[in-house]
Amino acid sequence: MTHIIIQDLQWRHTTKKYDKTRKISQEDLAILFEAMRLTPSSINSQPWKFVVIESNEAKERMSNTFINNYQFNQTHVFDGSHIILFAHNPHYTREDYAEVVQNGIEDNRTKPEEREGAFAPFFFAELNTDEVGNTSNWTKAQTYLALGNTLHTLARLKIDSTPMEGIDTELVNKEFEKELDGYECDVALAIGYHHPEEDYNVKLPKSRRRLDSIFTHI
Ligand SMILES: Cc1cc2nc3c(=O)[nH]c(=O)nc-3n(C[C@H](O)[C@H](O)[C@H](O)COP(=O)(O)O)c2cc1C
């Protein structure tokens, strides 16, 4: 297949070693961040926060979180261009949804006089809230949509990436507690440009389950 979407998805791969001499341009970063912002989510809840680790000081802090585990991902912190923490809101409330409703008014999607009615979809958040107010199952799922959208956008921009569930979530959440501001990080993303010789994964052919194994047409 030669379609550009297929080419992008064939082109992207999980980078195993970055070229530390190459950093992402501000122009590409701006496109990336806007694409992330435009990610769709259930009831437009957008229950995510993205912490972008760019400075040497922040990278040092991130690097330290690999002290016990997942050292295979640690080199990406300094060799890559940026690390992005993907965090979800574990207690999504009506107050959080109020920001979404307000944006809808400011973006001329909702009339100011329809403000109260615009809260109606929030019942869906309530359906996904347990007896102690935890919404993680639902908000984490939305945050992974942002991750998927980010991976595809990066492929279009010809920027390499490494999604990382291999992070010490306890240490990451402790180290970046202030920046996360109540949100929880379960997955991070390294971005940059792969090392021309040392990234073994760039040369491997892509392998996926077969169409007839994953699709049922009825
Ligand atoms: C949510 C998620 C978490 C992942 N965690 C890691 C990780 O911690 N380290 C790593 O090297 N690869 C990680 N991967 C990469 C997968 O192994 C990879 O996407 C898969 O094998 C398909 O290969 P490809 O990305 O090269 O097409 C992760 C991928 C996803 C989507």
The ligand as an SDF file (V2000), in Angstrom:
LIG
                    3D

 31 33  0  0  0  0  0  0  0  0999 V2000
    2.0150    2.1690   25.6930 C   0  0  0  0  0  0  0  0  0  0  0  0
    3.3260    1.6590   25.2040 C   0  0  0  0  0  0  0  0  0  0  0  0
    4.3610    1.4270   26.0940 C   0  0  0  0  0  0  0  0  0  0  0  0
    5.6050    1.0050   25.6190 C   0  0  0  0  0  0  0  0  0  0  0  0
    6.6660    0.8940   26.5050 N   0  0  0  0  0  0  0  0  0  0  0  0
    7.9110    0.6870   25.9940 C   0  0  0  0  0  0  0  0  0  0  0  0
    9.0670    0.8140   26.8090 C   0  0  0  0  0  0  0  0  0  0  0  0
    8.9970    1.0810   27.9990 O   0  0  0  0  0  0  0  0  0  0  0  0
   10.2910    0.6630   26.2300 N   0  0  0  0  0  0  0  0  0  0  0  0
   10.4370    0.3550   24.8840 C   0  0  0  0  0  0  0  0  0  0  0  0
   11.5860    0.2350   24.4040 O   0  0  0  0  0  0  0  0  0  0  0  0
    9.3400    0.2070   24.0920 N   0  0  0  0  0  0  0  0  0  0  0  0
    8.1060    0.3890   24.6000 C   0  0  0  0  0  0  0  0  0  0  0  0
    7.0040    0.3190   23.7790 N   0  0  0  0  0  0  0  0  0  0  0  0
    7.1970    0.0040   22.3520 C   0  0  0  0  0  0  0  0  0  0  0  0
    6.4900   -1.2660   21.8610 C   0  0  0  0  0  0  0  0  0  0  0  0
    7.2020   -2.3990   22.2590 O   0  0  0  0  0  0  0  0  0  0  0  0
    6.3770   -1.1380   20.3480 C   0  0  0  0  0  0  0  0  0  0  0  0
    5.5220   -0.0700   20.0260 O   0  0  0  0  0  0  0  0  0  0  0  0
    5.8500   -2.3940   19.6620 C   0  0  0  0  0  0  0  0  0  0  0  0
    6.7140   -3.4770   19.8600 O   0  0  0  0  0  0  0  0  0  0  0  0
    5.6770   -2.1690   18.1560 C   0  0  0  0  0  0  0  0  0  0  0  0
    6.9040   -1.7660   17.5680 O   0  0  0  0  0  0  0  0  0  0  0  0
    7.0840   -0.3840   16.8040 P   0  0  0  0  0  0  0  0  0  0  0  0
    6.6790    0.7160   17.7420 O   0  0  0  0  0  0  0  0  0  0  0  0
    8.5590   -0.3030   16.4780 O   0  0  0  0  0  0  0  0  0  0  0  0
    6.2180   -0.3930   15.5780 O   0  0  0  0  0  0  0  0  0  0  0  0
    5.7700    0.7250   24.2390 C   0  0  0  0  0  0  0  0  0  0  0  0
    4.7090    0.9530   23.3640 C   0  0  0  0  0  0  0  0  0  0  0  0
    3.5080    1.4400   23.8150 C   0  0  0  0  0  0  0  0  0  0  0  0
    2.4300    1.7470   22.8100 C   0  0  0  0  0  0  0  0  0  0  0  0
  1  2  1  0
  2  3  1  0
  2 30  2  0
  3  4  2  0
  4  5  1  0
  4 28  1  0
  5  6  2  0
  6  7  1  0
  6 13  1  0
  7  8  2  0
  7  9  1  0
  9 10  1  0
 10 11  2  0
 10 12  1  0
 12 13  2  0
 13 14  1  0
 14 15  1  0
 14 28  1  0
 15 16  1  0
 16 17  1  0
 16 18  1  0
 18 19  1  0
 18 20  1  0
 20 21  1  0
 20 22  1  0
 22 23  1  0
 23 24  1  0
 24 25  2  0
 24 26  1  0
 24 27  1  0
 28 29  2  0
 29 30  1  0
 30 31  1  0
M  END
$$$$
